[in-house]
């Protein structure tokens, strides 16, 4: 659980390990259906196969796009990129500067 100190600093510090989401670096010129945020149990264009992944295991995942739309998707939809959206820059997870790393 994250709490805020009187100076506004989160305790414990907000890190990749204690966050339930992956946040992608989306740029102004990326299309509206660009993926902005996914639940941490989902890796773009990869089947869900870890029942112990946080926060939802292999039951499903959440996606929010740049335009504010989003959805809750089933395990079987993990590779349905037409439903999920595009990565920033139209590239791979790595070229999309995957995941804002709050620890840096």
SVG drawing of the C-alpha trace seen along z (x, -y; Angstrom):
<svg xmlns="http://www.w3.org/2000/svg" viewBox="-14 -19 31 39">
<polyline fill="none" stroke="black" stroke-width="0.4" points="0.0,0.0 1.3,-3.4 0.8,-6.3 1.9,-9.9 4.1,-11.7 3.4,-15.3 5.9,-16.4 4.0,-14.5 6.6,-11.8 5.1,-8.3 6.0,-5.7 7.2,-3.2 8.7,-4.8 6.7,-4.2 8.6,-1.6 8.1,0.8 7.9,3.6 5.0,2.2 2.9,0.9 0.1,2.9 0.5,1.3 3.0,0.7 2.9,-2.9 4.1,-3.5 5.7,-6.7 3.1,-8.0 4.0,-11.0 1.8,-13.7 2.0,-12.3 1.1,-8.7 -2.4,-7.7 -5.4,-7.8 -5.5,-4.0 -1.9,-3.9 -1.6,-1.8 -0.9,-4.1 -1.3,-1.7 -1.7,2.1 -2.0,4.2 1.4,5.6 0.4,9.2 0.2,8.4 3.1,8.2 2.1,6.7 1.3,9.4 2.1,12.2 -0.3,14.9 -1.2,14.8 0.3,18.0 1.3,17.2 -1.5,17.8 0.6,16.2 1.3,12.9 0.2,9.8 -2.3,8.4 -4.7,10.7 -2.8,13.8 -3.9,15.3 -7.5,14.5 -7.4,11.3 -5.9,7.9 -6.6,4.2 -5.6,1.8 -6.1,-2.0 -5.3,-3.9 -4.1,-7.4 -7.6,-8.6 -8.9,-7.5 -10.7,-4.4 -9.9,-1.0 -11.1,2.4 -10.9,5.5 -9.7,8.3 -9.9,12.1 -6.8,14.3 -7.8,15.4 -7.6,11.8 -3.9,11.2 -2.8,11.3 -5.8,9.4 -3.9,6.3 -6.8,4.8 -8.7,4.7 -5.8,3.7 -4.2,1.0 -0.8,0.0 2.4,-0.5 3.9,-4.1 5.9,-4.8 4.3,-1.7 7.3,0.4 8.2,3.1 7.8,2.9 11.5,1.9 11.3,-0.8 8.2,-2.2 10.4,-3.1 8.3,-0.5 7.3,-1.4 7.9,-4.5 10.3,-3.5 9.2,-5.5 12.5,-4.5 14.6,-6.6"/>
</svg>
